Amino acid sequence: MSNKQQLFNTIGPLICEKKLDEILTNLDEEQTKNPNYLAVELLQSVFEEFNKNNKITDLEKKLLSKSLFRKSLGVVNIKLGIDTPKKKKEKSDEYYIKKILGIKSPTINIEVLELYNKTSDYNELIKFMKDSGRDEIHPFIWKVQRQIGKSIKLNNYDRVHTTKKLNELKQKIMKDSDIQKPDIYHIPNENNSNNLFLRFDIISANYNMIRLINSDYPQTFEDYFKKIIPIDKRTNGTFTNIPDCIYKSKFLRVVTLSKINVKSLYNLYTCELTEKLIKIMEKLEIKPTIYLGLDEVCIKLENMSQALDIIGEIKFDESIFRYEMLHLEIINEKSLVEKIIYPKEKKRLLNVDPIEYAELYKKYIV
């Protein structure tokens, strides 16, 4: 920042305070009720006053306008008795560390790290921050988002055609079958408790669709991440190895790819699989309830035999879709336990208040 800019940032707000009453007396009643108009007038007056002794270029004026407009608007709002909009509260660094590690507890401590089996990952993450000279992790997250976002190309993706095809197919299958729009996890009720569900979902939906558009991309987002950012390079000349917990973080994958819009494509793939499933179940004379999400389809069935019959008939790309059989156990009006019974047994908590997570985890999962 130049000496002129520093001086302006120091005395500009003081000039704002002095000039506002003078401006208000020279405007009509309607103009004095418009905070944004007043702020612009005030800013112009500040520049005129400042320019008497410190000549500024148009470029400097443009840069200085950005830094002082909010201040001048704040002065106007106070004068007019208008509440200034509060800045959105920034999330703490602990929030981002928990997200990277997949921890849902309100705080991080030894007990929580042991419960999630994340002690080693946490230590690696803290070491990475220390070695790379970082006091906070979130600037690194946005750096990753920028670098990966710039590297991904969607030149061969026709979003308009895909969306049109999706809408036509969705109308067809919604018309012909008993399809429920909400997914099974946000309507916990006794009708769903302990029922058997067969679920097909797209693995790493955003990245897998990007990989379909760009066939030369690596098989997993983790490998792509390592290819694009093999090491952390700082502007101060330091180079730091990135720990695996960062490369494997689902949160980082979701955040990094969130602005790359391939939603219509993975929704289309889900609908195409659903159409196949409907035809197979008609052939097998199974009449299920189907829950259709953006990147998954769940079928409520009567028994495991029906699920195995469907799996035996359906043909799908196992590098894109995976399937699981599961039960849902209701904990309360919004929380539940997902119990996967095939092909590999595991349990997880869904829609649980973070404050209750540790207690419920010990009760239902451990």
Buried (B, 14 or more C-beta within 10 A) or exposed (E): EEEBBEEBBEBBBEBBEEBBEEBBEEBEEEEBEBBEBBBBBBBBBBBEBBEEEEEBEEEBBEBBBEEBBEBBBBBBBEBBEEEEEEEEEEEEBEEBBBBBBBBBBEEBEEEBBEBBEBEEBBEBBEEBBEBBEBEEBBEBBEBBBEEBEEEBEBEEBEEEEBBEBBBEBBEEBBEEBEBEEEBBBEEBEEEBBEBBBBBBBBEBBBBBBBBBBBEEBBEBBBEBBBEBBEEBEEEEEEEBEBBEBBBBBEBBBBBBBEEBEBBBBBBBBBBBBBBBBBEBBEEEEBEBBBBBBBBBBBBBBEEEEBBEBBBEBBEBEEEBBBBBBBBBBBBEEBBBBBBBBBEEEEBBBBEBEEEBBBEBBEEBBE
